[in-house]
């Protein structure tokens, strides 16, 4: 088949990396589009995925987001028209599913957070298939026009699929000043530019201050945007280090003693790699995080002093799942197989 994939955020690069490999092994022809947002282009380059850059993120403003959406929809339609695609795949890219529907191309979208209301109202209604984790209750998706005929669900976390073949690389630690006697903490900043996370997150600066002044800690902060990077560096916290560009975040997580994240993907990567993880997420929790909290695999944080900053040595329990299962669910958009 001739397959079009749109990658619109950094995490999507990781999701589609093994799926693209599987498609190419099958003999399918894969073409990728993307947008200039956060570390997306850097990660595409790191994983040797060629992509056509069409558009950029609209930023914080709703007006700017609407303009960026309209502009990108036009660009995607111009790009895809006449290319003869058999199927279009995305991870939450509503621009792709809308464009695919306009062009008569079957499409499948996947995501693991169900409360991005506007994104899913647009993307799910336009998609042929919607693929989500079993932890998301099916009734929460009905508001987006996702009924049994459209819905596909998979067990576990998406991170357990795309990290199935992952082995951490110690070279990821070589660029940092790390004393092995100190506790290594990987910290992820909040998704401030997301529409579903407009409330401020006052806990996160408290976490930074608590870790950054602790002489027994090395805190590596992974920002989402240059503005966040400059803000964190401007705090001048002695125990905090910030990279200049995209890094091997999965290896850093694997070698860390714990993770503190205000987002979602890095939380779940830590869970999949068996690393203790705390969440400071300020928005509404989705079904996946609710499930992980119930199981004790994700710890909600309300006070930085509650962080367990001990070193965690020894074997870590991992869950690895076959990405071919997720690919098969996505490919169901191109046929009439029953649910």
C-alpha positions as CSV (number, residue, x, y, z in Angstrom):
1,X,0.0,0.0,0.0
2,X,0.9,3.6,-0.3
3,X,0.6,5.1,3.2
4,X,0.7,8.7,4.4
5,X,1.7,9.4,8.0
6,X,1.5,12.9,9.6
7,X,3.7,13.5,12.6
8,X,2.7,16.7,14.4
9,X,4.5,16.4,17.9
10,X,7.7,14.9,19.3
11,X,6.1,11.9,20.9
12,X,4.5,10.9,17.6
13,X,8.0,10.3,16.2
14,X,8.6,7.6,18.8
15,X,5.2,6.0,18.3
16,X,5.6,5.7,14.5
17,X,9.3,4.7,14.4
18,X,8.7,0.9,14.8
19,X,5.4,1.1,12.8
20,X,7.2,2.7,9.8
21,X,9.8,-0.1,10.0
22,X,7.2,-2.8,10.0
23,X,5.3,-1.2,7.0
24,X,8.5,-1.0,5.0
25,X,9.3,-4.6,5.8
26,X,5.9,-5.5,4.4
27,X,6.8,-3.7,1.2
28,X,4.5,-0.7,1.7
29,X,5.5,2.7,0.5
30,X,5.5,5.3,3.4
31,X,5.5,9.0,3.1
32,X,5.7,11.3,6.1
33,X,4.6,14.9,6.7
34,X,5.3,17.0,9.8
35,X,5.2,20.4,11.3
36,X,7.8,22.6,13.0
37,X,6.9,22.1,16.7
38,X,9.1,21.7,19.8
39,X,11.7,18.9,19.2
40,X,9.7,17.2,16.4
41,X,12.1,17.9,13.6
42,X,15.2,17.1,15.7
43,X,13.7,13.7,16.7
44,X,12.8,12.9,13.1
45,X,16.4,13.6,12.2
46,X,17.7,11.5,15.1
47,X,15.6,8.5,14.0
48,X,16.4,9.0,10.3
49,X,12.8,9.5,9.3
50,X,12.5,11.7,6.2
51,X,9.5,14.1,6.3
52,X,8.0,17.0,4.4
53,X,7.6,20.0,6.7
54,X,4.2,21.6,6.3
55,X,3.3,24.4,8.8
56,X,4.1,25.1,12.4
57,X,2.4,25.1,15.8
58,X,0.1,28.1,16.4
59,X,1.3,28.9,19.9
60,X,-0.8,29.9,22.9
61,X,-3.4,32.1,21.2
62,X,-6.6,30.5,20.1
63,X,-6.7,32.9,17.1
64,X,-3.2,31.9,16.1
65,X,-4.1,28.2,16.6
66,X,-7.1,28.6,14.3
67,X,-5.0,30.4,11.7
68,X,-2.3,27.7,11.8
69,X,-5.0,25.0,11.5
70,X,-6.6,26.6,8.4
71,X,-3.2,27.2,6.8
72,X,-2.0,23.7,7.4
73,X,-5.2,22.1,6.2
74,X,-4.7,23.9,2.9
75,X,-1.0,22.8,2.7
76,X,-1.8,19.2,3.5
77,X,-4.5,19.0,0.9
78,X,-2.2,20.5,-1.8
79,X,0.4,18.0,-0.8
80,X,-1.7,14.8,-0.7
81,X,-4.0,15.5,-3.7
82,X,-3.2,13.1,-6.5
83,X,-0.6,11.1,-4.7
84,X,-2.8,8.0,-4.7
85,X,-2.6,7.2,-1.0
86,X,-4.4,4.0,0.2
87,X,-4.4,4.9,3.9
88,X,-3.5,7.8,6.2
89,X,-2.3,7.4,9.8
90,X,-1.8,9.8,12.6
91,X,-1.4,10.1,16.4
92,X,-3.9,12.8,17.2
93,X,-3.3,14.9,14.0
94,X,-6.8,16.1,13.3
95,X,-5.4,17.9,10.3
96,X,-4.5,14.6,8.7
97,X,-7.9,12.9,9.3
98,X,-9.8,16.0,8.1
99,X,-7.7,16.2,4.9
100,X,-7.9,12.5,4.3
101,X,-11.7,12.5,4.5
102,X,-11.9,15.4,2.1
103,X,-9.8,13.5,-0.3
104,X,-11.6,10.2,0.2
105,X,-8.6,8.4,1.9
106,X,-9.4,6.0,4.7
107,X,-7.6,7.1,7.9
108,X,-6.9,5.9,11.4
109,X,-5.9,8.0,14.4
110,X,-4.5,7.0,17.7
111,X,-4.2,8.8,21.0
112,X,-4.1,8.0,24.8
113,X,-5.6,11.2,26.3
114,X,-9.3,11.6,25.8
115,X,-10.0,15.1,27.1
116,X,-8.4,17.1,24.3
117,X,-12.0,18.1,23.4
118,X,-11.6,20.3,20.3
119,X,-8.8,18.1,18.8
120,X,-10.9,15.0,19.1
121,X,-14.2,16.6,18.0
122,X,-12.4,17.3,14.7
123,X,-10.1,14.4,14.3
124,X,-12.2,11.5,15.6
125,X,-15.3,12.5,13.5
126,X,-13.2,12.6,10.4
127,X,-11.3,9.3,11.0
128,X,-12.3,5.9,9.7
129,X,-10.8,4.2,12.8
130,X,-9.9,5.5,16.3
131,X,-7.3,3.4,18.2
132,X,-6.9,3.9,21.9
133,X,-5.8,2.0,25.1
134,X,-8.3,-0.2,26.8
135,X,-7.9,2.0,29.9
136,X,-10.0,4.7,28.2
137,X,-13.7,4.0,28.8
138,X,-15.5,3.6,25.5
139,X,-18.3,5.9,26.7
140,X,-15.9,8.8,27.0
141,X,-15.3,8.7,23.3
142,X,-19.0,8.7,22.2
143,X,-19.1,12.6,22.5
144,X,-16.6,12.6,19.6
145,X,-18.7,10.4,17.4
146,X,-16.7,7.2,18.1
147,X,-19.0,4.2,18.2
148,X,-18.3,0.5,18.2
149,X,-17.9,0.4,14.4
150,X,-15.1,3.0,14.6
151,X,-13.3,2.1,17.8
152,X,-10.3,-0.2,18.2
153,X,-8.6,-0.7,21.6
154,X,-5.3,-2.2,22.6
155,X,-4.0,-3.5,26.0
156,X,-1.4,-1.7,28.0
157,X,0.5,1.6,27.2
158,X,1.5,2.8,23.8
159,X,5.0,3.2,25.3
160,X,5.2,-0.5,25.9
161,X,4.9,-1.0,22.2
162,X,7.3,1.5,20.8
163,X,9.9,0.8,23.5
164,X,9.7,-3.0,23.0
165,X,13.0,-3.1,21.2
166,X,14.6,-0.3,23.2
167,X,17.8,-0.8,25.1
168,X,19.3,2.2,26.9
169,X,22.5,3.7,25.6
170,X,25.0,4.8,28.3
171,X,26.3,7.4,25.8
172,X,23.3,9.4,26.7
173,X,25.0,10.3,30.0
174,X,28.3,11.3,28.5
175,X,27.3,15.0,27.8
176,X,26.3,15.7,31.4
177,X,28.2,16.5,34.6
178,X,26.9,13.6,36.8
179,X,28.2,12.4,40.1
180,X,27.1,8.7,40.4
181,X,26.7,9.2,44.2
182,X,24.0,11.8,43.6
183,X,20.3,10.9,42.8
184,X,19.6,11.5,39.1
185,X,16.1,13.0,38.5
186,X,14.7,13.5,35.0
187,X,12.1,16.4,34.9
188,X,9.7,17.2,32.1
189,X,8.1,20.6,31.8
190,X,4.3,21.2,31.5
191,X,2.6,21.3,28.1
192,X,1.9,25.0,28.4
193,X,1.0,25.5,24.7
194,X,-1.8,22.9,24.8
195,X,-5.4,24.0,24.7
196,X,-6.3,21.4,27.3
197,X,-3.7,22.6,29.8
198,X,-4.4,26.3,30.0
199,X,-4.5,26.5,33.8
200,X,-1.2,27.4,35.4
201,X,0.8,24.7,37.2
202,X,2.2,26.4,40.3
203,X,3.5,23.1,41.7
204,X,6.1,22.7,38.9
205,X,8.2,25.8,39.9
206,X,8.2,24.5,43.4
207,X,9.5,21.1,42.3
208,X,12.2,22.8,40.3
209,X,13.3,24.9,43.3
210,X,13.2,21.9,45.6
211,X,15.4,19.8,43.3
212,X,17.6,22.6,42.0
213,X,18.8,23.5,45.5
214,X,19.4,20.0,46.7
215,X,23.1,19.1,46.7
216,X,22.5,15.4,46.7
217,X,20.6,15.6,43.4
218,X,21.3,16.1,39.7
219,X,18.1,17.3,38.0
220,X,18.1,17.1,34.1
221,X,15.2,19.2,32.9
222,X,13.8,18.4,29.4
223,X,11.9,21.5,28.2
224,X,9.3,21.5,25.4
225,X,10.1,24.9,23.9
226,X,13.1,27.3,23.7
227,X,11.1,29.7,26.0
228,X,10.8,27.0,28.7
229,X,14.5,26.2,28.3
230,X,15.5,29.9,28.8
231,X,13.1,30.2,31.8
232,X,14.6,27.2,33.6
233,X,18.2,28.3,32.9
234,X,17.4,31.8,34.1
235,X,16.5,30.4,37.5
236,X,20.2,29.7,38.1
237,X,19.5,26.6,40.2
238,X,22.9,24.8,40.9
239,X,21.6,21.2,40.7
240,X,19.7,21.7,37.4
241,X,21.0,21.0,33.9
242,X,19.2,21.7,30.7
243,X,20.1,20.4,27.2
244,X,20.4,22.7,24.2
245,X,18.5,20.4,21.8
246,X,16.6,17.1,21.7
247,X,18.4,14.3,23.5
248,X,17.9,10.5,24.0
249,X,15.3,11.0,26.7
250,X,14.4,7.3,27.0
251,X,18.0,6.4,27.9
252,X,18.1,9.2,30.4
253,X,14.9,7.9,32.0
254,X,16.2,4.3,32.1
255,X,19.4,5.4,33.9
256,X,17.6,7.8,36.3
257,X,16.5,7.1,39.8
258,X,13.2,8.8,39.3
259,X,11.2,10.9,36.9
260,X,9.0,14.0,37.7
261,X,6.8,15.0,34.8
262,X,4.0,17.6,34.2
263,X,3.1,15.9,30.9
264,X,2.0,12.4,29.9
265,X,4.3,10.6,27.5
266,X,7.4,10.8,29.7
267,X,5.4,9.6,32.7
268,X,4.3,6.5,30.8
269,X,7.8,5.9,29.4
270,X,9.1,5.8,32.9
271,X,6.3,3.3,33.8
272,X,7.2,1.1,30.8
273,X,10.9,1.2,31.8
274,X,10.2,0.4,35.4
275,X,11.4,3.7,36.8
276,X,9.6,5.4,39.7
277,X,7.6,8.4,38.4
278,X,5.6,11.3,39.9
279,X,3.1,13.4,38.0
280,X,2.5,17.1,38.6
281,X,0.0,17.3,35.7
282,X,-2.4,20.2,36.3
283,X,-5.2,19.3,33.9
284,X,-7.9,16.6,34.0
285,X,-6.5,13.1,34.4
286,X,-7.4,10.7,31.6
287,X,-8.2,7.0,31.8
288,X,-4.6,5.9,31.3
289,X,-3.2,7.9,34.2
290,X,-6.2,7.0,36.4
291,X,-5.5,3.4,35.8
292,X,-1.7,3.8,36.5
293,X,-2.4,5.7,39.7
294,X,-4.8,2.9,40.9
295,X,-2.2,0.3,40.2
296,X,0.5,2.4,42.1
297,X,2.7,2.7,39.0
298,X,2.2,6.5,38.8
299,X,2.4,8.7,41.9
300,X,0.4,12.1,42.1
301,X,2.6,14.8,43.6
302,X,1.1,17.7,45.6
303,X,4.2,18.6,47.7
304,X,7.8,18.5,46.4
305,X,8.9,17.4,49.9
306,X,7.1,14.1,49.3
307,X,9.6,13.0,46.6
308,X,11.5,9.9,47.4
309,X,15.0,11.0,46.4
310,X,16.8,7.8,47.3
311,X,18.9,6.1,44.7
312,X,17.2,3.1,43.1
313,X,19.6,0.4,42.1
314,X,18.9,-3.1,40.9
315,X,16.9,-4.8,38.2
316,X,13.8,-3.0,36.9
317,X,10.7,-4.7,35.7
318,X,9.7,-3.9,32.1
319,X,6.7,-4.7,29.9
320,X,7.3,-5.1,26.2
321,X,4.5,-5.5,23.7
322,X,4.5,-6.3,20.0
323,X,4.1,-3.1,17.9
324,X,2.6,-5.3,15.1
325,X,-0.6,-5.5,17.2
326,X,-1.0,-1.7,17.2
327,X,-0.2,-1.6,13.5
328,X,-2.8,-4.2,12.7
329,X,-5.5,-2.1,14.5
330,X,-4.5,1.0,12.5
331,X,-4.5,-0.9,9.2
332,X,-8.0,-2.0,9.9
333,X,-9.1,1.4,8.5
334,X,-8.3,0.1,5.0
335,X,-10.7,-2.9,5.1
336,X,-14.0,-4.0,6.4
337,X,-12.9,-6.3,9.2
338,X,-15.4,-6.5,12.0
339,X,-14.7,-5.1,15.4
